[in-house]
Amino acid sequence: MHDINLYQYPISPFTEKVRRVLTYKGLGWNPIDCHYEDKTNLLAVTGGKWTRVPVLEWSGEVVWNSADIIKWIDRKVPAPRVIPDDAAGLCEIIDHFADNTLFAPILMLVIPDLLDAAGDAKLKANREKLIGMTTSKMRESHAQSREALLSFAAMIDSNLRGKDFFLGGSFTMADASLYHPFFFLALNPANFALVQEFKHLMRWYERVRDLKQA
Protein backbone atom coordinates (compact mmCIF):
# COMPACT_ATOMS: atom_id res chain seq x y z
CA MET A 1 0.00 0.00 0.00
CA HIS A 2 1.09 3.55 -0.73
CA ASP A 3 0.55 6.74 1.25
CA ILE A 4 -1.41 8.39 -1.58
CA ASN A 5 -5.05 7.59 -2.30
CA LEU A 6 -6.26 8.73 -5.72
CA TYR A 7 -10.02 8.76 -6.19
CA GLN A 8 -10.65 8.20 -9.88
CA TYR A 9 -12.48 6.74 -12.82
CA PRO A 10 -9.98 4.57 -14.72
CA ILE A 11 -10.75 6.31 -18.04
CA SER A 12 -11.03 9.80 -16.55
CA PRO A 13 -8.78 12.10 -18.62
CA PHE A 14 -8.48 14.61 -15.79
CA THR A 15 -7.30 11.85 -13.46
CA GLU A 16 -4.81 10.73 -16.11
CA LYS A 17 -3.33 14.23 -16.02
CA VAL A 18 -2.54 13.69 -12.33
CA ARG A 19 -1.35 10.11 -12.89
CA ARG A 20 1.26 11.31 -15.41
CA VAL A 21 2.68 13.73 -12.82
CA LEU A 22 2.72 11.12 -10.06
CA THR A 23 4.50 8.71 -12.41
CA TYR A 24 7.12 11.29 -13.36
CA LYS A 25 7.79 12.08 -9.71
CA GLY A 26 8.04 8.40 -8.82
CA LEU A 27 5.11 8.56 -6.40
CA GLY A 28 3.05 5.41 -6.08
CA TRP A 29 -0.65 5.62 -5.34
CA ASN A 30 -3.66 3.54 -4.40
CA PRO A 31 -6.34 3.88 -7.11
CA ILE A 32 -9.80 4.12 -5.57
CA ASP A 33 -12.43 3.74 -8.25
CA CYS A 34 -15.58 5.81 -7.89
CA HIS A 35 -19.08 5.34 -9.27
CA TYR A 36 -20.81 7.89 -11.46
CA GLU A 37 -23.96 7.78 -9.27
CA ASP A 38 -22.76 6.84 -5.79
CA LYS A 39 -20.71 9.77 -4.46
CA THR A 40 -20.41 8.39 -0.91
CA ASN A 41 -16.64 7.97 -0.89
CA LEU A 42 -16.00 11.34 -2.56
CA LEU A 43 -18.32 13.16 -0.15
CA ALA A 44 -16.67 11.41 2.80
CA VAL A 45 -13.09 12.25 1.83
CA THR A 46 -13.86 15.89 0.88
CA GLY A 47 -16.14 16.56 3.85
CA GLY A 48 -19.10 16.99 1.53
CA LYS A 49 -17.41 19.71 -0.54
CA TRP A 50 -16.66 17.93 -3.84
CA THR A 51 -18.14 15.10 -5.92
CA ARG A 52 -15.90 14.87 -8.98
CA VAL A 53 -12.68 13.01 -9.71
CA PRO A 54 -9.79 13.29 -9.29
CA VAL A 55 -9.42 13.74 -5.55
CA LEU A 56 -6.07 13.07 -3.89
CA GLU A 57 -5.62 12.19 -0.21
CA TRP A 58 -2.17 12.05 1.34
CA SER A 59 -1.55 11.67 5.07
CA GLY A 60 -4.79 13.38 5.99
CA GLU A 61 -4.49 16.19 3.46
CA VAL A 62 -7.11 16.24 0.72
CA VAL A 63 -6.92 18.15 -2.58
CA TRP A 64 -9.26 18.15 -5.57
CA ASN A 65 -9.36 19.62 -9.09
CA SER A 66 -6.59 18.27 -11.32
CA ALA A 67 -4.64 21.52 -11.72
CA ASP A 68 -4.79 22.26 -8.00
CA ILE A 69 -3.64 18.72 -7.21
CA ILE A 70 -0.62 19.07 -9.50
CA LYS A 71 0.34 22.44 -8.01
CA TRP A 72 -0.01 21.01 -4.50
CA ILE A 73 2.10 17.93 -5.36
CA ASP A 74 4.81 20.13 -6.89
CA ARG A 75 5.07 22.12 -3.65
CA LYS A 76 5.07 19.00 -1.48
CA VAL A 77 7.54 17.06 -3.65
CA PRO A 78 9.52 19.74 -5.53
CA ALA A 79 11.99 17.41 -7.23
CA PRO A 80 11.65 16.92 -10.09
CA ARG A 81 9.69 20.11 -10.71
CA VAL A 82 6.80 20.05 -13.17
CA ILE A 83 5.94 23.76 -12.82
CA PRO A 84 9.10 25.77 -13.52
CA ASP A 85 9.24 29.16 -11.80
CA ASP A 86 9.72 30.94 -15.11
CA ALA A 87 6.78 29.16 -16.76
CA ALA A 88 4.17 28.88 -14.00
CA GLY A 89 1.76 31.26 -15.69
CA LEU A 90 2.26 29.60 -19.06
CA CYS A 91 1.51 26.20 -17.54
CA GLU A 92 -1.77 27.57 -16.16
CA ILE A 93 -2.73 29.03 -19.55
CA ILE A 94 -1.96 25.76 -21.34
CA ASP A 95 -3.90 23.81 -18.72
CA HIS A 96 -6.94 26.05 -19.23
CA PHE A 97 -6.68 25.64 -23.02
CA ALA A 98 -6.38 21.85 -22.74
CA ASP A 99 -9.31 21.46 -20.36
CA ASN A 100 -11.72 23.90 -21.96
CA THR A 101 -10.79 24.23 -25.64
CA LEU A 102 -8.81 21.21 -26.82
CA PHE A 103 -10.91 18.72 -24.84
CA ALA A 104 -14.29 20.02 -26.08
CA PRO A 105 -14.25 18.55 -29.63
CA ILE A 106 -12.61 15.36 -28.37
CA LEU A 107 -15.41 14.89 -25.85
CA MET A 108 -17.99 15.21 -28.64
CA LEU A 109 -16.16 12.65 -30.78
CA VAL A 110 -15.49 10.03 -28.11
CA ILE A 111 -18.43 10.01 -25.71
CA PRO A 112 -21.24 8.80 -28.03
CA ASP A 113 -19.46 5.58 -29.02
CA LEU A 114 -18.28 4.96 -25.44
CA LEU A 115 -21.80 5.27 -24.08
CA ASP A 116 -23.25 3.08 -26.82
CA ALA A 117 -20.63 0.41 -26.14
CA ALA A 118 -21.29 0.50 -22.40
CA GLY A 119 -24.94 -0.41 -22.93
CA ASP A 120 -25.94 1.26 -19.64
CA ALA A 121 -29.02 3.45 -20.07
CA LYS A 122 -28.59 5.07 -16.65
CA LEU A 123 -24.96 5.93 -17.36
CA LYS A 124 -25.93 7.40 -20.73
CA ALA A 125 -28.63 9.56 -19.16
CA ASN A 126 -26.25 10.66 -16.43
CA ARG A 127 -23.49 11.70 -18.86
CA GLU A 128 -25.93 13.43 -21.21
CA LYS A 129 -27.29 15.45 -18.28
CA LEU A 130 -23.78 16.35 -17.13
CA ILE A 131 -22.68 17.42 -20.62
CA GLY A 132 -26.00 19.09 -21.39
CA MET A 133 -26.44 17.38 -24.74
CA THR A 134 -27.77 14.11 -26.11
CA THR A 135 -25.44 11.76 -27.93
CA SER A 136 -27.45 12.42 -31.09
CA LYS A 137 -26.66 16.13 -30.83
CA MET A 138 -23.02 15.31 -30.18
CA ARG A 139 -22.90 13.26 -33.37
CA GLU A 140 -24.40 16.16 -35.32
CA SER A 141 -21.35 18.23 -34.33
CA HIS A 142 -18.79 15.64 -35.47
CA ALA A 143 -17.74 17.43 -38.66
CA GLN A 144 -17.04 20.63 -36.73
CA SER A 145 -15.35 18.67 -33.95
CA ARG A 146 -12.99 16.91 -36.37
CA GLU A 147 -12.10 20.23 -37.98
CA ALA A 148 -11.34 21.80 -34.60
CA LEU A 149 -9.32 18.78 -33.46
CA LEU A 150 -7.17 18.82 -36.59
CA SER A 151 -6.54 22.56 -36.19
CA PHE A 152 -5.42 22.16 -32.58
CA ALA A 153 -3.35 19.08 -33.40
CA ALA A 154 -1.52 20.99 -36.13
CA MET A 155 -0.67 23.83 -33.71
CA ILE A 156 0.62 21.41 -31.07
CA ASP A 157 2.55 19.40 -33.65
CA SER A 158 4.27 22.55 -34.93
CA ASN A 159 5.32 23.55 -31.41
CA LEU A 160 6.74 20.09 -30.74
CA ARG A 161 9.04 20.14 -33.76
CA GLY A 162 12.57 19.47 -32.47
CA LYS A 163 11.44 19.11 -28.85
CA ASP A 164 11.01 16.17 -26.51
CA PHE A 165 8.36 17.98 -24.47
CA PHE A 166 6.07 20.94 -25.03
CA LEU A 167 8.21 23.50 -23.20
CA GLY A 168 11.54 21.99 -24.14
CA GLY A 169 13.67 19.17 -22.79
CA SER A 170 11.80 18.30 -19.60
CA PHE A 171 8.32 17.05 -18.76
CA THR A 172 6.13 19.74 -17.18
CA MET A 173 2.53 20.31 -16.18
CA ALA A 174 2.00 21.60 -19.75
CA ASP A 175 2.64 18.08 -21.06
CA ALA A 176 0.30 16.47 -18.54
CA SER A 177 -2.40 18.99 -19.41
CA LEU A 178 -2.12 18.60 -23.18
CA TYR A 179 -1.77 14.82 -22.97
CA HIS A 180 -5.02 14.08 -21.18
CA PRO A 181 -7.37 14.96 -24.10
CA PHE A 182 -5.36 12.70 -26.43
CA PHE A 183 -5.43 9.93 -23.80
CA PHE A 184 -9.22 10.20 -23.97
CA LEU A 185 -9.22 10.38 -27.78
CA ALA A 186 -7.22 7.13 -27.90
CA LEU A 187 -10.21 5.34 -26.36
CA ASN A 188 -11.76 5.65 -29.83
CA PRO A 189 -9.24 4.24 -32.34
CA ALA A 190 -11.13 5.53 -35.38
CA ASN A 191 -10.99 9.12 -34.16
CA PHE A 192 -7.47 8.75 -32.77
CA ALA A 193 -6.39 7.84 -36.31
CA LEU A 194 -7.22 11.43 -37.30
CA VAL A 195 -4.15 12.76 -35.47
CA GLN A 196 -1.66 10.06 -36.44
CA GLU A 197 -0.48 12.10 -39.42
CA PHE A 198 1.10 14.56 -36.98
CA LYS A 199 4.46 12.90 -36.42
CA HIS A 200 5.84 15.28 -33.78
CA LEU A 201 2.60 15.08 -31.83
CA MET A 202 2.56 11.29 -31.98
CA ARG A 203 6.19 10.99 -30.90
CA TRP A 204 5.45 13.27 -27.94
CA TYR A 205 2.22 11.42 -27.12
CA GLU A 206 4.06 8.10 -26.93
CA ARG A 207 6.82 9.66 -24.82
CA VAL A 208 4.32 10.98 -22.26
CA ARG A 209 2.24 7.77 -22.39
CA ASP A 210 5.33 5.68 -21.62
CA LEU A 211 6.74 8.13 -19.08
CA LYS A 212 9.08 6.74 -16.44
CA GLN A 213 10.30 8.23 -13.19
CA ALA A 214 12.65 11.16 -13.79
C-alpha positions in Angstrom: 0.0 0.0 0.0 1.1 3.5 -0.7 0.6 6.7 1.2 -1.4 8.4 -1.6 -5.0 7.6 -2.3 -6.3 8.7 -5.7 -10.0 8.8 -6.2 -10.6 8.2 -9.9 -12.5 6.7 -12.8 -10.0 4.6 -14.7 -10.7 6.3 -18.0 -11.0 9.8 -16.6 -8.8 12.1 -18.6 -8.5 14.6 -15.8 -7.3 11.9 -13.5 -4.8 10.7 -16.1 -3.3 14.2 -16.0 -2.5 13.7 -12.3 -1.3 10.1 -12.9 1.3 11.3 -15.4 2.7 13.7 -12.8 2.7 11.1 -10.1 4.5 8.7 -12.4 7.1 11.3 -13.4 7.8 12.1 -9.7 8.0 8.4 -8.8 5.1 8.6 -6.4 3.1 5.4 -6.1 -0.6 5.6 -5.3 -3.7 3.5 -4.4 -6.3 3.9 -7.1 -9.8 4.1 -5.6 -12.4 3.7 -8.2 -15.6 5.8 -7.9 -19.1 5.3 -9.3 -20.8 7.9 -11.5 -24.0 7.8 -9.3 -22.8 6.8 -5.8 -20.7 9.8 -4.5 -20.4 8.4 -0.9 -16.6 8.0 -0.9 -16.0 11.3 -2.6 -18.3 13.2 -0.1 -16.7 11.4 2.8 -13.1 12.2 1.8 -13.9 15.9 0.9 -16.1 16.6 3.8 -19.1 17.0 1.5 -17.4 19.7 -0.5 -16.7 17.9 -3.8 -18.1 15.1 -5.9 -15.9 14.9 -9.0 -12.7 13.0 -9.7 -9.8 13.3 -9.3 -9.4 13.7 -5.5 -6.1 13.1 -3.9 -5.6 12.2 -0.2 -2.2 12.1 1.3 -1.5 11.7 5.1 -4.8 13.4 6.0 -4.5 16.2 3.5 -7.1 16.2 0.7 -6.9 18.2 -2.6 -9.3 18.2 -5.6 -9.4 19.6 -9.1 -6.6 18.3 -11.3 -4.6 21.5 -11.7 -4.8 22.3 -8.0 -3.6 18.7 -7.2 -0.6 19.1 -9.5 0.3 22.4 -8.0 0.0 21.0 -4.5 2.1 17.9 -5.4 4.8 20.1 -6.9 5.1 22.1 -3.7 5.1 19.0 -1.5 7.5 17.1 -3.7 9.5 19.7 -5.5 12.0 17.4 -7.2 11.6 16.9 -10.1 9.7 20.1 -10.7 6.8 20.1 -13.2 5.9 23.8 -12.8 9.1 25.8 -13.5 9.2 29.2 -11.8 9.7 30.9 -15.1 6.8 29.2 -16.8 4.2 28.9 -14.0 1.8 31.3 -15.7 2.3 29.6 -19.1 1.5 26.2 -17.5 -1.8 27.6 -16.2 -2.7 29.0 -19.5 -2.0 25.8 -21.3 -3.9 23.8 -18.7 -6.9 26.1 -19.2 -6.7 25.6 -23.0 -6.4 21.9 -22.7 -9.3 21.5 -20.4 -11.7 23.9 -22.0 -10.8 24.2 -25.6 -8.8 21.2 -26.8 -10.9 18.7 -24.8 -14.3 20.0 -26.1 -14.2 18.6 -29.6 -12.6 15.4 -28.4 -15.4 14.9 -25.9 -18.0 15.2 -28.6 -16.2 12.7 -30.8 -15.5 10.0 -28.1 -18.4 10.0 -25.7 -21.2 8.8 -28.0 -19.5 5.6 -29.0 -18.3 5.0 -25.4 -21.8 5.3 -24.1 -23.3 3.1 -26.8 -20.6 0.4 -26.1 -21.3 0.5 -22.4 -24.9 -0.4 -22.9 -25.9 1.3 -19.6 -29.0 3.5 -20.1 -28.6 5.1 -16.6 -25.0 5.9 -17.4 -25.9 7.4 -20.7 -28.6 9.6 -19.2 -26.2 10.7 -16.4 -23.5 11.7 -18.9 -25.9 13.4 -21.2 -27.3 15.5 -18.3 -23.8 16.3 -17.1 -22.7 17.4 -20.6 -26.0 19.1 -21.4 -26.4 17.4 -24.7 -27.8 14.1 -26.1 -25.4 11.8 -27.9 -27.5 12.4 -31.1 -26.7 16.1 -30.8 -23.0 15.3 -30.2 -22.9 13.3 -33.4 -24.4 16.2 -35.3 -21.3 18.2 -34.3 -18.8 15.6 -35.5 -17.7 17.4 -38.7 -17.0 20.6 -36.7 -15.4 18.7 -34.0 -13.0 16.9 -36.4 -12.1 20.2 -38.0 -11.3 21.8 -34.6 -9.3 18.8 -33.5 -7.2 18.8 -36.6 -6.5 22.6 -36.2 -5.4 22.2 -32.6 -3.3 19.1 -33.4 -1.5 21.0 -36.1 -0.7 23.8 -33.7 0.6 21.4 -31.1 2.6 19.4 -33.6 4.3 22.6 -34.9 5.3 23.6 -31.4 6.7 20.1 -30.7 9.0 20.1 -33.8 12.6 19.5 -32.5 11.4 19.1 -28.8 11.0 16.2 -26.5 8.4 18.0 -24.5 6.1 20.9 -25.0 8.2 23.5 -23.2 11.5 22.0 -24.1 13.7 19.2 -22.8 11.8 18.3 -19.6 8.3 17.1 -18.8 6.1 19.7 -17.2 2.5 20.3 -16.2 2.0 21.6 -19.7 2.6 18.1 -21.1 0.3 16.5 -18.5 -2.4 19.0 -19.4 -2.1 18.6 -23.2 -1.8 14.8 -23.0 -5.0 14.1 -21.2 -7.4 15.0 -24.1 -5.4 12.7 -26.4 -5.4 9.9 -23.8 -9.2 10.2 -24.0 -9.2 10.4 -27.8 -7.2 7.1 -27.9 -10.2 5.3 -26.4 -11.8 5.7 -29.8 -9.2 4.2 -32.3 -11.1 5.5 -35.4 -11.0 9.1 -34.2 -7.5 8.7 -32.8 -6.4 7.8 -36.3 -7.2 11.4 -37.3 -4.1 12.8 -35.5 -1.7 10.1 -36.4 -0.5 12.1 -39.4 1.1 14.6 -37.0 4.5 12.9 -36.4 5.8 15.3 -33.8 2.6 15.1 -31.8 2.6 11.3 -32.0 6.2 11.0 -30.9 5.5 13.3 -27.9 2.2 11.4 -27.1 4.1 8.1 -26.9 6.8 9.7 -24.8 4.3 11.0 -22.3 2.2 7.8 -22.4 5.3 5.7 -21.6 6.7 8.1 -19.1 9.1 6.7 -16.4 10.3 8.2 -13.2 12.7 11.2 -13.8 
